[in-house]
């Protein structure tokens, strides 16, 4: 048996001490490398970007996040929630990640949180879709998805010159605009074009040109209060998997729709 002061004994004690010192570091770093995460997703029909049907999260965003999970060895559990509840649950720490999110959304509710945001996943600016004859006319009524007030219109809304009508999903808002119940609908352009095609009315609505350009961006991002390292890992994935993402965008027709963005 080795003497306790021989090199073999010393080496064993040193190794044991190193293992004890490294264990807390491994526990902290582990979730960033691979783990199970709960992602809060907006319970809204924003096809083809994302939608929820029968409690199941679908669309381009689902395939994008699933691809990221496979590449990194993660397991993602998707939890669809209404917009306001999504923010509440995230701020309470009951969600690991949220999609979609943006620093310009619900800024007041998130002002005390230290949120990490990813690079854009579906880069575009939202538009206001109107009937062609209203393309250059000012807006008096605006359709928005329930629970969401576009920041760029807050001055007009607070001044009473613009009235907001809410609906549960973009499809209803598009129909409200087509029938003249609202002057325009604030919506992501790919979503608007998809909804018009679904209704058999392609080209029936166009982006308004009466609006002043905005410096605000509305790119869809992944966010987290709890996992800054996971957001950084996702950003690397977006940079390194551009070819795979281009194929995915073509599959959902997003490459053509994103190219026609109007501020």
N, C-alpha and C positions, 0 to 999 in steps of 0.2 A: 504494500500500500504506500502511496506517495506521501512523503513528509509534508505537513501543512505549509512549510516555508519553501518547499521546492518549487521550481518554475511551473510545474503542472498544477499544483494547488493554487498558486497565485493566479494562474490563467483562468482556472475554473471560477474563482471568486470574482475576478474582474468581469468575466462574461456574464455571470449571474447579475452583477450590479448594473451592467450595461442594459441587460434585458429589462430590469426594473425601471431604469431611467427612461428607456425608449417606449415602454408600454403606454404612458399617457399621451405621448406624441402620436402614436399609432391610432389611439382611440379618437383623437381630435382630427387627424388627417383622413381617417377611414372613410367617412361619408363623402368627402370630395372625390375619392377615387372610385368608389362604387357603393351603391346603397339603394334603399327604398325611399322614394319621395312622393309626397302628396302635392299635386299641382291643381290649384284652383283655376277653373276655366269659366269664361263668361257663358251663361246659359242663354244663348241667343243664336238665331239662324243667320249667320254671316257667311253662308256658302257663296263661293267655293273655298273661302279661306278657312272657315270653321263653322260647325253647327253641332247641335245636340239633338239627337233623336232617340226616344225611348231611354233616356239617361246615358246614352253612349256618345262620347265625344268623337267627332268625325272631321274629315276635310284635310286640307293642305297642312294646317298647323299640327294636327294629330300625327300625320306621317312624318313631318319634320321632327317633332319631339321624340317620336318612337325611334327614328333613325339615330338621333343623338344618344338615346338610352342604349340602343344596341351597340353602338360604337364604344361606349364607355362602360358597359356592363351594369347600368342602372336599371332599376325597376320603377316605373312611374304609375301612380294611381291618380286618375283624373277625377276631379270633383266639380261637376257643373253647379254654378251658383248664380243667382241674380246679381246685377252689377253692384248695387249698394252692399249686399251681403258679402260679396267677394272682397271688398275693401275692408269691411269690419273683421272678417275672419283672418285676413292677412295681417292686419295691424295687431290682432290679438295673438298672433303667433301660432295659429292653428293650421296654417298652410306653409309648406316649404317654398313653393314657387307660385307665381301667378302669370297667366297668359290669357289675353293680351294685356299689356300695361304700357304706360307712358308717363313721363314726369309731368306732362301738362294735363293729365286726367286726375280728377278728384284731388287736386293739389292741397286744398285746405284740410281734408281728412287725413292726408299723409304727411303734413308739414313737420311733425315731430319725429317721424321715422327716418332711420338711416337706411334707405333703400338702395340696392344695387340693381342697375338696369343693364340688360344686354345690348349689343349692337342691334340695329333693325333686322327683323326677321322677314317682314313683308313691307318693304319700303315704298310708301306712297303718301300723298296728302289726301285727306278727305275732301270731298267736293259737295256742292249743293246742286242736286239734280232738279231741273225745271222743265216745263213744256217749252218747245222751241220758240214759241212766240213770246215767252217771258225771259228769254236768254239775257236781255240787257235791261230788264226792269228791276226796280228795287223790291225787296222782300218785305212782306208785312206779317206773314205766318210761316213758320218753319216746323217741319216734322223732324223729330229726333227719337232715337231709341230710348225707351223709358229708363230713367235712372242716370242718364248722361246728358249734361248740358255743355255744348261746345264752348270752350273758353273764348274763342275769337268773337262770339256774338254777345257776350255778357253785357257790354256797354249798351247795346241796343235793347236787350231784354230788360235791363234794369231801368232804362229810360222810358220803357213802355211803347217804343216804336216797333218792336218785334215781339210777336206772341208765339209761344211754343206749344205745339201739339205733340203729345207723346203716344207711342205705340210700342207693342211688345217686341216687334221684329221689323227689319228693313222691308220685308215683302209687303206688309200692311202700309208702311210709309210710302212705298212706291205707288201702290194703288191709290192712296189718298192724294198723291200729287197728280196722278193721271186723271182723277175725277175732279180736280180743282178744290178739294177740301183744304189743302195747304198750298202755298205758293211754291214751296220747294222742300226737298228732303236732304238733310245732312247725312251723308253716308259715304262709305269707302267706294271708290269708283269700280273696282272689280266686282264688288257685291251688287252694285246697282246694275251693271251690265248683265250679270248673271241672272238677277231677278227679272229684268226685262226680257231676256231670252226665254226664261221659264214661263213667262206670261204670253209669249208669242208676240211681244211688242218691241223688238230691237229697234233702237233709234228713236223711240217715242219720247224719251227724256234726254236732255243734254246738260252738261255742266254750265252753271250760271257764269256769265262773264261780267256781271254787274258788281261783283265783290272785289274789294281791294285785296291785293296780295297779302298774305299773312307770313310773319316770321316764325310762327309756331309750327312745329312738325308733329305729325300724328302717327309716326311709324309704330308698328306693332312690335313690342319688345317683351322679353321674358324678364320678370323681376323677382327679387327675393329680399326679405328682411334678415333671414337667418343664414343664407349660404352664399356669401360673396364669392367664395372659391368656385362654386358650381357655375355661377354666372360667367366667371373668367374662363372656365372650361368650355362652356357653351360658345363663347365668342371665338375660341380657338377652333372649335368644330365648324362654325360658320365660315371661317377663313379657309380652312383646310378642305372642306367638302363642297366647294363651289360648283364643281362639275355635277355632283350628285344632286345638289339643290336645283340646278338649272333643269335637269331631267324631271325632277319632281314638279317644278313650276310649269313646265310644258304639259305635264300630265293633267294638271288642273286648269290649264288655259290661262294661267296668271301672267305668263311672259308677254302675251299680246295685250291683255287688259292693263297691265301695269305701264305699258309704254305710252298709253294715251292719257296719262294723268294731267289734270288741269288744276292749278292752285285753288 
